[in-house]
């Protein structure tokens, strides 16, 4: 069995174990990634709120993570952390690169968990993955904060994705109902756009509604 397959299968087993052990609000997703172009798709997904299906393409946020991990010069990178408000409450997302023996990124291992459980789970994962958190604690910030100079700035990339989703709906913003806005916001949640800095504010501006209204529609 090729190395990439072995690695993905081992992370799949870990993802299943963690979701079963930690409860229904703990989500884990394993993505397989093309080491050449950074695209990929869902290899395995566990958790009742994961909202991911095997075979679905890597989200725009996942693509940004790959770019971030490839372009950062910080030594000892273990993973990328960020937080977001979702329909299920405030969550923390950690994404760990899966690398082969040639140090190529062949996958991503994502865990999404409520803030209260995050620190406990993260420390256990760092130890499982063989990192010394005291010596290798350097971690890149969420996209939109770092590596703005690499290609298209993350803030512009995020705004472009939001505009595309709104335009694809086919209804002028000024004529949209709250239900239609809610559908767009749910789609943006699926794309993990709201993990990017200032994305909620940008969405509110482009949809002509307030930031509190965006959060309210997330919970519908």
C-alpha atoms as an extended CHARMM CRD file, in Angstrom:
* protein
*
       220  EXT
         1         1  UNK       CA              0.0000000000        0.0000000000        0.0000000000  PROA      1               0.0000000000
         2         2  UNK       CA              1.3950000000        3.4090000000       -0.9380000000  PROA      2               0.0000000000
         3         3  UNK       CA              2.5510000000        5.7080000000        1.8270000000  PROA      3               0.0000000000
         4         4  UNK       CA             -0.1980000000        8.2950000000        1.2900000000  PROA      4               0.0000000000
         5         5  UNK       CA             -2.9150000000        5.6560000000        1.6500000000  PROA      5               0.0000000000
         6         6  UNK       CA             -1.3390000000        4.3060000000        4.8370000000  PROA      6               0.0000000000
         7         7  UNK       CA             -1.1650000000        7.7860000000        6.3450000000  PROA      7               0.0000000000
         8         8  UNK       CA             -4.7540000000        8.6550000000        5.4520000000  PROA      8               0.0000000000
         9         9  UNK       CA             -6.0430000000        5.3600000000        6.8540000000  PROA      9               0.0000000000
        10        10  UNK       CA             -4.2180000000        5.9130000000       10.1390000000  PROA      10              0.0000000000
        11        11  UNK       CA             -5.7160000000        9.3910000000       10.4980000000  PROA      11              0.0000000000
        12        12  UNK       CA             -9.1320000000        8.0130000000        9.5590000000  PROA      12              0.0000000000
        13        13  UNK       CA             -8.9190000000        5.5980000000       12.4890000000  PROA      13              0.0000000000
        14        14  UNK       CA             -7.8430000000        8.4080000000       14.8100000000  PROA      14              0.0000000000
        15        15  UNK       CA            -10.7120000000       10.6270000000       13.5910000000  PROA      15              0.0000000000
        16        16  UNK       CA            -13.2600000000        7.8890000000       14.2240000000  PROA      16              0.0000000000
        17        17  UNK       CA            -11.8860000000        7.1740000000       17.6940000000  PROA      17              0.0000000000
        18        18  UNK       CA            -11.9070000000       10.8370000000       18.7500000000  PROA      18              0.0000000000
        19        19  UNK       CA            -15.4540000000       11.4750000000       17.5470000000  PROA      19              0.0000000000
        20        20  UNK       CA            -16.7930000000        8.3760000000       19.2740000000  PROA      20              0.0000000000
        21        21  UNK       CA            -14.9380000000        9.2110000000       22.4920000000  PROA      21              0.0000000000
        22        22  UNK       CA            -15.6890000000       12.9370000000       22.7180000000  PROA      22              0.0000000000
        23        23  UNK       CA            -19.3640000000       13.0290000000       21.7570000000  PROA      23              0.0000000000
        24        24  UNK       CA            -21.6420000000       14.2230000000       18.9400000000  PROA      24              0.0000000000
        25        25  UNK       CA            -20.5040000000       17.8650000000       18.9820000000  PROA      25              0.0000000000
        26        26  UNK       CA            -16.8980000000       16.8960000000       18.3080000000  PROA      26              0.0000000000
        27        27  UNK       CA            -16.1860000000       16.8120000000       14.5720000000  PROA      27              0.0000000000
        28        28  UNK       CA            -13.2230000000       15.3510000000       12.7390000000  PROA      28              0.0000000000
        29        29  UNK       CA            -12.4970000000       15.4310000000        9.0090000000  PROA      29              0.0000000000
        30        30  UNK       CA             -9.6270000000       13.8900000000        7.0600000000  PROA      30              0.0000000000
        31        31  UNK       CA             -8.8820000000       15.4560000000        3.6730000000  PROA      31              0.0000000000
        32        32  UNK       CA             -6.6400000000       13.9280000000        1.0480000000  PROA      32              0.0000000000
        33        33  UNK       CA             -4.6000000000       16.5460000000       -0.7790000000  PROA      33              0.0000000000
        34        34  UNK       CA             -2.8050000000       16.6210000000       -4.1150000000  PROA      34              0.0000000000
        35        35  UNK       CA              0.7340000000       17.5070000000       -3.0800000000  PROA      35              0.0000000000
        36        36  UNK       CA              1.3450000000       19.3070000000       -6.3930000000  PROA      36              0.0000000000
        37        37  UNK       CA             -1.5760000000       21.7450000000       -6.7090000000  PROA      37              0.0000000000
        38        38  UNK       CA             -3.0360000000       21.8190000000       -3.1830000000  PROA      38              0.0000000000
        39        39  UNK       CA             -6.5400000000       20.6910000000       -4.1720000000  PROA      39              0.0000000000
        40        40  UNK       CA             -8.2190000000       17.7700000000       -2.4630000000  PROA      40              0.0000000000
        41        41  UNK       CA            -11.3920000000       16.1770000000       -1.1270000000  PROA      41              0.0000000000
        42        42  UNK       CA            -12.9160000000       14.6210000000        1.9710000000  PROA      42              0.0000000000
        43        43  UNK       CA            -11.4300000000       11.2110000000        2.7570000000  PROA      43              0.0000000000
        44        44  UNK       CA            -13.3930000000       10.6230000000        5.9820000000  PROA      44              0.0000000000
        45        45  UNK       CA            -15.7080000000       12.6660000000        8.2210000000  PROA      45              0.0000000000
        46        46  UNK       CA            -17.1170000000       11.9720000000       11.6850000000  PROA      46              0.0000000000
        47        47  UNK       CA            -19.3950000000       13.9000000000       14.0400000000  PROA      47              0.0000000000
        48        48  UNK       CA            -23.0590000000       14.8210000000       13.8790000000  PROA      48              0.0000000000
        49        49  UNK       CA            -22.3920000000       18.4660000000       12.9830000000  PROA      49              0.0000000000
        50        50  UNK       CA            -19.4510000000       17.8620000000       10.6330000000  PROA      50              0.0000000000
        51        51  UNK       CA            -21.6810000000       18.4990000000        7.5920000000  PROA      51              0.0000000000
        52        52  UNK       CA            -19.1180000000       16.8770000000        5.2890000000  PROA      52              0.0000000000
        53        53  UNK       CA            -19.5300000000       13.9720000000        2.8760000000  PROA      53              0.0000000000
        54        54  UNK       CA            -16.8000000000       11.6820000000        1.5660000000  PROA      54              0.0000000000
        55        55  UNK       CA            -15.6640000000       12.9030000000       -1.8410000000  PROA      55              0.0000000000
        56        56  UNK       CA            -16.6520000000       16.5470000000       -1.3250000000  PROA      56              0.0000000000
        57        57  UNK       CA            -13.9350000000       18.9620000000       -2.4830000000  PROA      57              0.0000000000
        58        58  UNK       CA            -11.5710000000       20.6410000000       -0.0750000000  PROA      58              0.0000000000
        59        59  UNK       CA            -13.1820000000       23.8510000000        1.1560000000  PROA      59              0.0000000000
        60        60  UNK       CA            -11.7880000000       27.2780000000        0.2080000000  PROA      60              0.0000000000
        61        61  UNK       CA            -10.6320000000       27.6250000000        3.7960000000  PROA      61              0.0000000000
        62        62  UNK       CA             -8.7430000000       24.3250000000        3.4850000000  PROA      62              0.0000000000
        63        63  UNK       CA             -7.0600000000       25.5980000000        0.3250000000  PROA      63              0.0000000000
        64        64  UNK       CA             -6.0160000000       28.7320000000        2.2050000000  PROA      64              0.0000000000
        65        65  UNK       CA             -4.5810000000       26.5460000000        4.9840000000  PROA      65              0.0000000000
        66        66  UNK       CA             -2.4700000000       24.6480000000        2.4450000000  PROA      66              0.0000000000
        67        67  UNK       CA             -1.1540000000       27.9320000000        1.0250000000  PROA      67              0.0000000000
        68        68  UNK       CA             -0.4440000000       29.1930000000        4.5220000000  PROA      68              0.0000000000
        69        69  UNK       CA              1.4770000000       26.0840000000        5.5540000000  PROA      69              0.0000000000
        70        70  UNK       CA              3.4710000000       26.0960000000        2.3280000000  PROA      70              0.0000000000
        71        71  UNK       CA              4.5050000000       29.7410000000        2.4670000000  PROA      71              0.0000000000
        72        72  UNK       CA              5.1950000000       30.2960000000        6.1650000000  PROA      72              0.0000000000
        73        73  UNK       CA              8.8380000000       30.4170000000        7.2080000000  PROA      73              0.0000000000
        74        74  UNK       CA              8.1920000000       29.7200000000       10.8980000000  PROA      74              0.0000000000
        75        75  UNK       CA             10.0350000000       26.6070000000       12.1280000000  PROA      75              0.0000000000
        76        76  UNK       CA              8.3650000000       23.7320000000       13.9300000000  PROA      76              0.0000000000
        77        77  UNK       CA              4.8690000000       24.3430000000       12.5750000000  PROA      77              0.0000000000
        78        78  UNK       CA              2.4350000000       21.8060000000       13.9940000000  PROA      78              0.0000000000
        79        79  UNK       CA             -0.9690000000       23.1150000000       12.9230000000  PROA      79              0.0000000000
        80        80  UNK       CA             -3.1930000000       26.1100000000       12.2050000000  PROA      80              0.0000000000
        81        81  UNK       CA             -5.7630000000       27.3540000000       14.7440000000  PROA      81              0.0000000000
        82        82  UNK       CA             -8.7520000000       29.6370000000       14.3450000000  PROA      82              0.0000000000
        83        83  UNK       CA            -12.1530000000       30.2580000000       15.9110000000  PROA      83              0.0000000000
        84        84  UNK       CA            -15.6110000000       31.0190000000       14.5720000000  PROA      84              0.0000000000
        85        85  UNK       CA            -19.2170000000       31.4060000000       15.6090000000  PROA      85              0.0000000000
        86        86  UNK       CA            -21.4650000000       28.7720000000       14.0540000000  PROA      86              0.0000000000
        87        87  UNK       CA            -25.0660000000       27.6940000000       14.3570000000  PROA      87              0.0000000000
        88        88  UNK       CA            -23.8670000000       25.3260000000       17.0790000000  PROA      88              0.0000000000
        89        89  UNK       CA            -22.0680000000       28.0050000000       19.0910000000  PROA      89              0.0000000000
        90        90  UNK       CA            -18.4710000000       29.2030000000       19.3730000000  PROA      90              0.0000000000
        91        91  UNK       CA            -15.9950000000       26.5920000000       18.1210000000  PROA      91              0.0000000000
        92        92  UNK       CA            -12.2710000000       26.1930000000       17.6720000000  PROA      92              0.0000000000
        93        93  UNK       CA            -10.8960000000       24.6490000000       14.5030000000  PROA      93              0.0000000000
        94        94  UNK       CA             -7.4310000000       23.0920000000       14.3390000000  PROA      94              0.0000000000
        95        95  UNK       CA             -6.0330000000       21.7720000000       11.0600000000  PROA      95              0.0000000000
        96        96  UNK       CA             -2.9650000000       19.5220000000       11.0810000000  PROA      96              0.0000000000
        97        97  UNK       CA             -0.9710000000       18.8970000000        7.8880000000  PROA      97              0.0000000000
        98        98  UNK       CA             -0.4550000000       15.2450000000        7.0170000000  PROA      98              0.0000000000
        99        99  UNK       CA              3.0220000000       14.9260000000        5.5300000000  PROA      99              0.0000000000
       100       100  UNK       CA              4.7710000000       12.0070000000        3.8660000000  PROA      100             0.0000000000
       101       101  UNK       CA              8.4100000000       11.0030000000        4.3120000000  PROA      101             0.0000000000
       102       102  UNK       CA              9.4090000000       13.6080000000        1.7020000000  PROA      102             0.0000000000
       103       103  UNK       CA              7.7530000000       16.3500000000        3.7740000000  PROA      103             0.0000000000
       104       104  UNK       CA              5.0180000000       16.8770000000        1.1800000000  PROA      104             0.0000000000
       105       105  UNK       CA              1.5270000000       17.7310000000        2.4040000000  PROA      105             0.0000000000
       106       106  UNK       CA             -0.6950000000       14.8360000000        1.3120000000  PROA      106             0.0000000000
       107       107  UNK       CA             -3.6430000000       15.5480000000        3.5770000000  PROA      107             0.0000000000
       108       108  UNK       CA             -5.2180000000       17.6560000000        6.2960000000  PROA      108             0.0000000000
       109       109  UNK       CA             -6.5950000000       16.4660000000        9.6090000000  PROA      109             0.0000000000
       110       110  UNK       CA             -9.2460000000       18.8380000000       10.9730000000  PROA      110             0.0000000000
       111       111  UNK       CA            -10.8670000000       18.8720000000       14.3930000000  PROA      111             0.0000000000
       112       112  UNK       CA            -13.7250000000       21.1950000000       15.3040000000  PROA      112             0.0000000000
       113       113  UNK       CA            -14.7510000000       21.3800000000       18.9340000000  PROA      113             0.0000000000
       114       114  UNK       CA            -16.4460000000       23.6850000000       21.4260000000  PROA      114             0.0000000000
       115       115  UNK       CA            -14.0520000000       26.0870000000       23.1190000000  PROA      115             0.0000000000
       116       116  UNK       CA            -14.3570000000       24.3980000000       26.5070000000  PROA      116             0.0000000000
       117       117  UNK       CA            -12.9860000000       21.0890000000       25.2270000000  PROA      117             0.0000000000
       118       118  UNK       CA            -10.4430000000       22.4470000000       22.8200000000  PROA      118             0.0000000000
       119       119  UNK       CA             -7.3630000000       22.8980000000       25.0010000000  PROA      119             0.0000000000
       120       120  UNK       CA             -7.6420000000       19.4300000000       26.4800000000  PROA      120             0.0000000000
       121       121  UNK       CA             -8.0640000000       17.7440000000       23.1160000000  PROA      121             0.0000000000
       122       122  UNK       CA             -5.3860000000       19.7960000000       21.3750000000  PROA      122             0.0000000000
       123       123  UNK       CA             -2.7040000000       18.8750000000       23.8950000000  PROA      123             0.0000000000
       124       124  UNK       CA             -3.5610000000       15.1830000000       23.5480000000  PROA      124             0.0000000000
       125       125  UNK       CA             -3.3360000000       15.4390000000       19.7450000000  PROA      125             0.0000000000
       126       126  UNK       CA              0.0170000000       17.2120000000       19.8170000000  PROA      126             0.0000000000
       127       127  UNK       CA              1.4220000000       14.4250000000       21.9700000000  PROA      127             0.0000000000
       128       128  UNK       CA             -0.1460000000       11.7320000000       19.7500000000  PROA      128             0.0000000000
       129       129  UNK       CA              1.3980000000       13.2960000000       16.6490000000  PROA      129             0.0000000000
       130       130  UNK       CA              4.8350000000       13.2880000000       18.2600000000  PROA      130             0.0000000000
       131       131  UNK       CA              5.3520000000       17.0170000000       18.7760000000  PROA      131             0.0000000000
       132       132  UNK       CA              6.9220000000       18.5800000000       21.8500000000  PROA      132             0.0000000000
       133       133  UNK       CA              4.5670000000       21.4730000000       22.5270000000  PROA      133             0.0000000000
       134       134  UNK       CA              7.1610000000       23.2360000000       24.6960000000  PROA      134             0.0000000000
       135       135  UNK       CA              9.8030000000       23.2390000000       21.9510000000  PROA      135             0.0000000000
       136       136  UNK       CA              7.6580000000       23.2440000000       18.8120000000  PROA      136             0.0000000000
       137       137  UNK       CA              4.7840000000       25.4070000000       19.8960000000  PROA      137             0.0000000000
       138       138  UNK       CA              5.0540000000       27.8490000000       17.0020000000  PROA      138             0.0000000000
       139       139  UNK       CA              1.7800000000       27.8540000000       15.0990000000  PROA      139             0.0000000000
       140       140  UNK       CA              0.6030000000       30.1330000000       12.3170000000  PROA      140             0.0000000000
       141       141  UNK       CA             -2.3620000000       32.3580000000       13.0140000000  PROA      141             0.0000000000
       142       142  UNK       CA             -5.5990000000       32.0270000000       11.1470000000  PROA      142             0.0000000000
       143       143  UNK       CA             -5.5680000000       32.9740000000        7.4460000000  PROA      143             0.0000000000
       144       144  UNK       CA             -6.0950000000       36.6950000000        7.0080000000  PROA      144             0.0000000000
       145       145  UNK       CA             -3.5170000000       37.4270000000        9.7200000000  PROA      145             0.0000000000
       146       146  UNK       CA             -0.3520000000       35.9960000000        8.2190000000  PROA      146             0.0000000000
       147       147  UNK       CA              1.2910000000       35.5550000000        4.8240000000  PROA      147             0.0000000000
       148       148  UNK       CA             -0.6590000000       38.3900000000        3.2540000000  PROA      148             0.0000000000
       149       149  UNK       CA              2.1640000000       38.8290000000        0.7690000000  PROA      149             0.0000000000
       150       150  UNK       CA              1.9040000000       35.3720000000       -0.7740000000  PROA      150             0.0000000000
       151       151  UNK       CA             -0.1510000000       35.6560000000       -3.9580000000  PROA      151             0.0000000000
       152       152  UNK       CA             -3.6460000000       37.1130000000       -3.5000000000  PROA      152             0.0000000000
       153       153  UNK       CA             -4.1400000000       38.4720000000        0.0540000000  PROA      153             0.0000000000
       154       154  UNK       CA             -6.4080000000       36.1980000000        2.0850000000  PROA      154             0.0000000000
       155       155  UNK       CA             -8.8280000000       39.0670000000        2.7770000000  PROA      155             0.0000000000
       156       156  UNK       CA             -9.3190000000       39.6150000000       -0.9780000000  PROA      156             0.0000000000
       157       157  UNK       CA             -9.6200000000       35.8700000000       -1.5720000000  PROA      157             0.0000000000
       158       158  UNK       CA            -12.3220000000       35.6360000000        1.0990000000  PROA      158             0.0000000000
       159       159  UNK       CA            -14.2780000000       38.5890000000       -0.3040000000  PROA      159             0.0000000000
       160       160  UNK       CA            -14.1070000000       37.0700000000       -3.7770000000  PROA      160             0.0000000000
       161       161  UNK       CA            -15.5770000000       33.7710000000       -2.5400000000  PROA      161             0.0000000000
       162       162  UNK       CA            -18.4110000000       35.5440000000       -0.7280000000  PROA      162             0.0000000000
       163       163  UNK       CA            -19.2420000000       37.6480000000       -3.7930000000  PROA      163             0.0000000000
       164       164  UNK       CA            -19.2430000000       34.5270000000       -6.0020000000  PROA      164             0.0000000000
       165       165  UNK       CA            -21.6600000000       32.6930000000       -3.7040000000  PROA      165             0.0000000000
       166       166  UNK       CA            -24.0230000000       35.6570000000       -3.5500000000  PROA      166             0.0000000000
       167       167  UNK       CA            -23.9020000000       36.1200000000       -7.3330000000  PROA      167             0.0000000000
       168       168  UNK       CA            -24.4860000000       32.3880000000       -7.9620000000  PROA      168             0.0000000000
       169       169  UNK       CA            -27.8010000000       32.6190000000       -6.1160000000  PROA      169             0.0000000000
       170       170  UNK       CA            -29.2020000000       34.5630000000       -9.0590000000  PROA      170             0.0000000000
       171       171  UNK       CA            -31.2630000000       37.0950000000       -7.0770000000  PROA      171             0.0000000000
       172       172  UNK       CA            -30.3090000000       40.7590000000       -6.6140000000  PROA      172             0.0000000000
       173       173  UNK       CA            -29.3540000000       41.4170000000       -3.0040000000  PROA      173             0.0000000000
       174       174  UNK       CA            -31.9420000000       44.1720000000       -2.6170000000  PROA      174             0.0000000000
       175       175  UNK       CA            -34.6950000000       41.6940000000       -3.5990000000  PROA      175             0.0000000000
       176       176  UNK       CA            -33.6040000000       38.8080000000       -1.3530000000  PROA      176             0.0000000000
       177       177  UNK       CA            -35.7560000000       37.5310000000        1.4680000000  PROA      177             0.0000000000
       178       178  UNK       CA            -34.2700000000       36.5990000000        4.8370000000  PROA      178             0.0000000000
       179       179  UNK       CA            -34.7800000000       32.9430000000        3.9310000000  PROA      179             0.0000000000
       180       180  UNK       CA            -32.6810000000       33.4030000000        0.7770000000  PROA      180             0.0000000000
       181       181  UNK       CA            -30.0070000000       35.2420000000        2.7520000000  PROA      181             0.0000000000
       182       182  UNK       CA            -30.0750000000       32.4020000000        5.2730000000  PROA      182             0.0000000000
       183       183  UNK       CA            -29.4510000000       29.8630000000        2.4830000000  PROA      183             0.0000000000
       184       184  UNK       CA            -26.4180000000       31.8390000000        1.2890000000  PROA      184             0.0000000000
       185       185  UNK       CA            -25.0520000000       32.0950000000        4.8290000000  PROA      185             0.0000000000
       186       186  UNK       CA            -25.5020000000       28.3500000000        5.3420000000  PROA      186             0.0000000000
       187       187  UNK       CA            -23.5910000000       27.7050000000        2.1160000000  PROA      187             0.0000000000
       188       188  UNK       CA            -20.7870000000       30.0090000000        3.2680000000  PROA      188             0.0000000000
       189       189  UNK       CA            -20.6750000000       28.0620000000        6.5450000000  PROA      189             0.0000000000
       190       190  UNK       CA            -20.2510000000       24.8250000000        4.5720000000  PROA      190             0.0000000000
       191       191  UNK       CA            -17.3650000000       26.4200000000        2.6830000000  PROA      191             0.0000000000
       192       192  UNK       CA            -15.8110000000       27.3990000000        6.0590000000  PROA      192             0.0000000000
       193       193  UNK       CA            -15.6310000000       31.0120000000        4.9290000000  PROA      193             0.0000000000
       194       194  UNK       CA            -16.4790000000       32.2520000000        8.4160000000  PROA      194             0.0000000000
       195       195  UNK       CA            -13.1950000000       30.9330000000        9.7740000000  PROA      195             0.0000000000
       196       196  UNK       CA            -11.4350000000       33.7050000000        7.8590000000  PROA      196             0.0000000000
       197       197  UNK       CA            -10.8240000000       37.0510000000        9.4940000000  PROA      197             0.0000000000
       198       198  UNK       CA            -13.5660000000       39.7010000000        9.0690000000  PROA      198             0.0000000000
       199       199  UNK       CA            -15.6840000000       37.3650000000        6.9160000000  PROA      199             0.0000000000
       200       200  UNK       CA            -18.8720000000       37.8590000000        8.9570000000  PROA      200             0.0000000000
       201       201  UNK       CA            -18.5760000000       41.6410000000        8.6810000000  PROA      201             0.0000000000
       202       202  UNK       CA            -17.9200000000       41.4120000000        4.9370000000  PROA      202             0.0000000000
       203       203  UNK       CA            -20.8940000000       39.0850000000        4.4330000000  PROA      203             0.0000000000
       204       204  UNK       CA            -23.1570000000       41.4680000000        6.3260000000  PROA      204             0.0000000000
       205       205  UNK       CA            -22.0490000000       44.3970000000        4.1740000000  PROA      205             0.0000000000
       206       206  UNK       CA            -22.4630000000       42.5140000000        0.8910000000  PROA      206             0.0000000000
       207       207  UNK       CA            -25.9210000000       41.2000000000        1.8700000000  PROA      207             0.0000000000
       208       208  UNK       CA            -27.0520000000       44.5890000000        3.1670000000  PROA      208             0.0000000000
       209       209  UNK       CA            -27.7670000000       43.3550000000        6.7140000000  PROA      209             0.0000000000
       210       210  UNK       CA            -26.1960000000       43.7860000000       10.1530000000  PROA      210             0.0000000000
       211       211  UNK       CA            -23.5540000000       41.5480000000       11.7410000000  PROA      211             0.0000000000
       212       212  UNK       CA            -26.0200000000       40.4150000000       14.4790000000  PROA      212             0.0000000000
       213       213  UNK       CA            -28.4580000000       39.4180000000       11.7250000000  PROA      213             0.0000000000
       214       214  UNK       CA            -25.7740000000       37.2230000000       10.1070000000  PROA      214             0.0000000000
       215       215  UNK       CA            -25.2510000000       35.4280000000       13.4270000000  PROA      215             0.0000000000
       216       216  UNK       CA            -29.0130000000       35.0700000000       13.9100000000  PROA      216             0.0000000000
       217       217  UNK       CA            -29.4470000000       33.5590000000       10.4370000000  PROA      217             0.0000000000
       218       218  UNK       CA            -26.5710000000       31.1310000000       11.1580000000  PROA      218             0.0000000000
       219       219  UNK       CA            -28.5950000000       29.6420000000       13.9880000000  PROA      219             0.0000000000
       220       220  UNK       CA            -31.7630000000       29.1290000000       11.9570000000  PROA      220             0.0000000000
